C-alpha cells in the first residue's frame, strides 16, 4: 500500500495499491465526504495511467484538488 501526504487540499492523505497497472483500495483521509467517496469508487479498477490523464490539473482550492493530488501520487508511485 502506497501512502501519499497531500498538499494544498482538505484531504490529508491518500492510500492505495496499484496491481498490474490498476488502482486498487483507494482510501482518502479527510476532505469532503461525498466527493471523496465518489472518487474512491470511480477510480477503483481503472488503469493508473488513465486516472492520471483524466485527473491531472483539475483545480479546486488554488491550482490543485483531490483528483489532481491523486494523479500526482500515482505518478510518484509509478
Secondary structure by P-SEA (a helix, b strand, c coil): ccccccccccccccccccccccccccccccccaaaaaaaaaaaccccaaaaaaacccccccccccaaaaaaaaaaaac
